[in-house]
Amino acid sequence: MGQAVLQIEGLRVSFRIRGNYYSAVDGVSLAVHRNEVLAIVGESGCGKSALALSVMGLHDPVKTRLEGSVLFEGADLLALDRRELNRFRGRKIGMIFQDPQSALNPLMTAGRQIGEALDYHTTLSAAQKKRRTLELLRMVGIEEAEAVGGRYPHELSGGLRQRVMIAIAIACEPALMIADEPTTALDVTIQAQIMDLLKELQRQTGAGIMLITHDMGVVAEMADRVAVMYGGELVETADATTLFERPLHPYTRSLLKSIPSLQAPDERLHVIRGMVPPLHLMPTSGCRFQSRIDWIPVSAHEERPQLREVEPGHWVRCTCYREFALAGNDSS
């Protein structure tokens, strides 16, 4: 495994709601290495995007409390002010947002938005920036680079907008790319093209990729390692092969069982009961997934479950899986 480009230790992200702070990310520690895709998975509301945005320093400081450390090239990003953060954002850390329609500036052409990143982080001449902009558009698979570069976001399809967003993210060849649901709202053909594009760009640059998604099919296709989040906590981490072959935590098993199977198309689709609790109702003790898995008795859960390494590189929170999940009692 390559050198760690990002090291997160004990990260807690809390949002102020009616005068009180509630943790959307609760004590998360993980690393992203060069030439690696780390997928962070879970349902909506599990803290994935809150984690990603904290790395980029994009939370509202008035309503957000950040604790822990986010180390990148020896600097703790949480301790930097906005001016210092801007030395990293865009130049060494690129982010692909899940909704390019809202992330792109509707009043600027695609080419000008790519050029803006080059304006801020490079000393290229105007002619060099134009050549680099067209080169980036071609790198992300846009053949009519000059024509697309002259169009506004509303004049582009969803797939083209996402490619422009990726071009902006890689403009300065960052060491780390954060892709937050990069295939949301795209049809399956365009999704596959975007995933292939990200893999090819990583092969060319050696960047580490933090991939935020709830799509386990994308995880199987892209990820080297997987971190499963629920209720703001990591509940299981492992390399992708291990996670798909030997999932242990009930939540991981439930996510994988919810994937339709081509081998058994008539099999009833597994549905995870209930919903992720809102922040102010999140359980403060026991397994946070406990209320959604009533086939495991409360007595089987630890009062304060911790991540434990059950085999080299495979970490699981709570020991409730030992007697029940492995016995196959998680069917419904």
PEWO-V897347 format. One record per residue. RES is the residue in one small letter. SS is DSSP state (alpha for helix, beta for strand, coil for the rest). PHI is phi in degrees with one decimal (* if undefined). BURIAL is b if it has 9 or more other ideal C-beta (glycine too) atoms within 8 Angstrom, else e. Layout:
res: (RES;RES)
ss: (SS;SS)
phi: (PHI;PHI)
burial: (BURIAL;BURIAL)
This chain:
res: (m;g;q;a;v;l;q;i;e;g;l;r;v;s;f;r;i;r;g;n;y;y;s;a;v;d;g;v;s;l;a;v;h;r;n;e;v;l;a;i;v;g;e;s;g;c;g;k;s;a;l;a;l;s;v;m;g;l;h;d;p;v;k;t;r;l;e;g;s;v;l;f;e;g;a;d;l;l;a;l;d;r;r;e;l;n;r;f;r;g;r;k;i;g;m;i;f;q;d;p;q;s;a;l;n;p;l;m;t;a;g;r;q;i;g;e;a;l;d;y;h;t;t;l;s;a;a;q;k;k;r;r;t;l;e;l;l;r;m;v;g;i;e;e;a;e;a;v;g;g;r;y;p;h;e;l;s;g;g;l;r;q;r;v;m;i;a;i;a;i;a;c;e;p;a;l;m;i;a;d;e;p;t;t;a;l;d;v;t;i;q;a;q;i;m;d;l;l;k;e;l;q;r;q;t;g;a;g;i;m;l;i;t;h;d;m;g;v;v;a;e;m;a;d;r;v;a;v;m;y;g;g;e;l;v;e;t;a;d;a;t;t;l;f;e;r;p;l;h;p;y;t;r;s;l;l;k;s;i;p;s;l;q;a;p;d;e;r;l;h;v;i;r;g;m;v;p;p;l;h;l;m;p;t;s;g;c;r;f;q;s;r;i;d;w;i;p;v;s;a;h;e;e;r;p;q;l;r;e;v;e;p;g;h;w;v;r;c;t;c;y;r;e;f;a;l;a;g;n;d;s;s)
ss: (coil;coil;coil;beta;beta;beta;beta;beta;beta;beta;beta;beta;beta;beta;beta;beta;beta;coil;coil;beta;beta;beta;beta;beta;beta;beta;beta;beta;beta;beta;beta;beta;beta;coil;coil;coil;beta;beta;beta;beta;beta;coil;coil;coil;coil;coil;coil;alpha;alpha;alpha;alpha;alpha;alpha;alpha;alpha;alpha;coil;coil;coil;coil;coil;coil;coil;beta;beta;beta;beta;beta;beta;beta;beta;beta;coil;coil;beta;beta;alpha;alpha;alpha;coil;coil;alpha;alpha;alpha;alpha;coil;coil;coil;beta;coil;coil;coil;beta;beta;beta;beta;coil;coil;coil;alpha;alpha;alpha;alpha;coil;coil;coil;coil;coil;beta;alpha;alpha;alpha;alpha;alpha;alpha;alpha;alpha;alpha;alpha;alpha;alpha;coil;coil;coil;coil;alpha;alpha;alpha;alpha;alpha;alpha;alpha;alpha;alpha;alpha;alpha;alpha;alpha;alpha;coil;coil;coil;coil;coil;alpha;alpha;alpha;alpha;alpha;coil;coil;beta;alpha;alpha;alpha;coil;coil;alpha;alpha;alpha;alpha;alpha;alpha;alpha;alpha;alpha;alpha;alpha;alpha;alpha;coil;coil;coil;coil;coil;beta;beta;beta;beta;beta;coil;coil;coil;coil;coil;coil;coil;alpha;alpha;alpha;alpha;alpha;alpha;alpha;alpha;alpha;alpha;alpha;alpha;alpha;alpha;alpha;alpha;alpha;alpha;coil;coil;beta;beta;beta;beta;beta;beta;coil;coil;alpha;alpha;alpha;alpha;alpha;alpha;alpha;coil;coil;beta;beta;beta;beta;beta;beta;coil;coil;beta;beta;beta;beta;beta;beta;beta;alpha;alpha;alpha;alpha;alpha;alpha;coil;coil;coil;coil;alpha;alpha;alpha;alpha;alpha;alpha;alpha;alpha;coil;coil;coil;coil;coil;coil;coil;coil;coil;coil;coil;coil;coil;coil;coil;coil;coil;coil;coil;coil;coil;alpha;alpha;alpha;coil;coil;coil;coil;coil;coil;coil;coil;alpha;alpha;alpha;coil;coil;coil;coil;coil;alpha;alpha;alpha;coil;coil;coil;coil;coil;coil;beta;beta;beta;beta;beta;coil;coil;beta;beta;beta;beta;coil;coil;coil;coil;coil;coil;coil;alpha;alpha;alpha;coil;coil;coil;coil;coil)
phi: (*;-72.1;-65.6;-69.5;-95.6;-138.7;-129.5;-103.6;-127.9;54.8;-72.0;-128.3;-115.7;-119.0;-107.7;-83.8;-127.9;49.1;87.9;-115.0;-100.1;-127.5;-84.6;-90.2;-126.7;-126.8;71.7;-84.7;-128.1;-163.1;-134.9;-120.4;-107.7;-61.9;60.3;-124.5;-108.0;-100.8;-93.1;-111.7;-121.5;152.1;-68.5;-61.1;93.6;-90.3;106.5;-63.9;-68.7;-60.6;-64.1;-63.2;-67.5;-69.0;-62.7;-84.7;67.9;-105.0;-79.6;-69.2;-64.5;-72.8;-112.9;-127.8;-117.2;-113.2;-133.3;99.1;-143.1;-129.1;-95.2;-138.3;50.4;82.6;-104.4;-87.3;-62.0;-71.2;-94.7;-90.7;-83.2;-60.0;-63.5;-68.8;-61.1;-65.4;-69.6;-101.7;-65.8;88.2;-90.3;-112.1;-128.2;-108.0;-129.3;-106.3;-80.9;-73.6;-126.8;-62.5;-60.3;-89.8;-79.7;-81.6;-78.2;-67.8;-98.1;-124.0;-67.4;-59.3;-63.1;-67.2;-70.7;-68.3;-62.5;-63.5;-63.7;-69.7;-58.0;-75.7;-111.2;-131.5;-113.3;-64.9;-73.3;-59.1;-66.5;-65.9;-66.0;-63.5;-62.3;-66.7;-61.4;-66.0;-61.9;-64.7;-62.3;-71.7;-59.9;-91.6;86.1;-101.7;-72.7;-87.0;-60.9;-66.8;-65.5;-66.7;-62.1;-92.0;-100.4;-89.6;-51.6;-69.4;-89.9;-110.3;-73.0;-58.9;-64.6;-67.0;-60.9;-65.7;-67.1;-62.9;-60.0;-67.0;-59.2;-64.1;-65.5;-100.3;-53.9;-106.5;52.3;-67.7;-80.1;-135.3;-118.7;-109.1;-111.1;-95.4;48.6;-68.5;-113.2;-59.4;69.2;-102.2;-71.0;-62.8;-66.5;-67.6;-55.3;-62.3;-64.4;-65.7;-63.9;-61.9;-63.2;-62.4;-65.1;-67.0;-64.4;-65.7;-61.1;-75.3;-106.3;74.7;-69.0;-86.4;-123.2;-99.5;-104.0;-94.4;-160.5;-115.1;-95.8;-68.4;-65.8;-63.7;-60.7;-61.3;-79.2;-108.7;-81.9;-92.5;-128.7;-133.0;-118.7;-97.9;-110.7;-145.8;58.7;85.3;-111.3;-77.7;-109.6;-162.9;-137.7;-169.6;-69.3;-59.6;-62.2;-62.3;-62.8;-75.9;-86.6;-135.8;-68.4;-116.1;-64.2;-54.7;-68.9;-60.7;-61.9;-66.1;-60.5;-70.2;-72.3;-83.3;-84.0;-59.4;-107.1;-72.6;-74.7;-134.0;-63.6;-92.4;-69.8;-63.0;-72.2;-71.5;-117.9;-77.6;-69.1;73.6;-139.6;-64.8;-64.6;-64.2;-55.8;-75.8;-114.0;-66.8;-57.6;-102.0;-147.6;75.3;-67.1;-69.1;-90.6;-55.5;-68.4;-102.4;-132.2;-69.0;-77.4;-107.1;-65.0;-57.2;-64.3;-81.0;-89.2;-74.1;-68.9;-132.0;-65.3;-120.5;-69.1;-129.4;-84.2;-91.3;-158.0;-50.9;82.0;-115.6;-115.5;-137.6;-98.1;77.6;-99.9;-62.9;-71.1;-58.6;-90.0;-104.0;-63.1;-73.1;-82.9;86.1;-79.9;-94.2;-85.5;-152.8)
burial: (e;b;e;e;b;b;b;b;b;b;b;b;b;b;b;b;b;e;e;e;e;b;b;b;b;b;e;b;b;b;e;b;b;b;e;b;b;b;b;b;b;b;e;e;e;b;b;b;b;b;b;b;b;b;b;b;b;e;b;e;e;e;e;b;b;b;e;b;b;b;b;b;e;e;b;e;b;b;e;b;e;e;e;e;b;b;e;b;b;b;b;b;b;b;b;b;b;e;e;b;e;e;e;b;e;e;e;b;b;b;b;e;b;b;b;b;b;b;e;b;b;e;e;e;e;e;e;e;b;b;e;b;b;b;e;b;b;b;b;b;e;b;e;e;b;e;e;b;b;e;b;b;b;e;e;b;e;b;b;b;b;b;b;b;b;b;b;b;b;b;b;b;e;b;b;b;b;b;b;b;b;b;b;e;e;b;e;e;e;b;b;e;b;b;b;e;b;b;b;e;b;b;e;e;b;e;b;b;b;b;b;b;b;b;e;b;e;b;b;b;e;b;b;e;b;b;b;b;b;b;b;b;b;b;b;b;b;b;b;b;e;b;b;e;e;e;b;b;b;b;b;b;b;b;b;b;e;b;e;e;e;e;e;e;e;e;e;e;e;b;e;b;e;e;e;e;b;e;b;e;e;b;b;e;e;b;b;b;b;b;e;b;b;e;e;b;e;e;e;e;b;b;e;e;b;e;e;e;e;e;e;e;e;b;b;b;b;b;e;b;b;e;e;b;b;e;e;e;e;b;e;e)
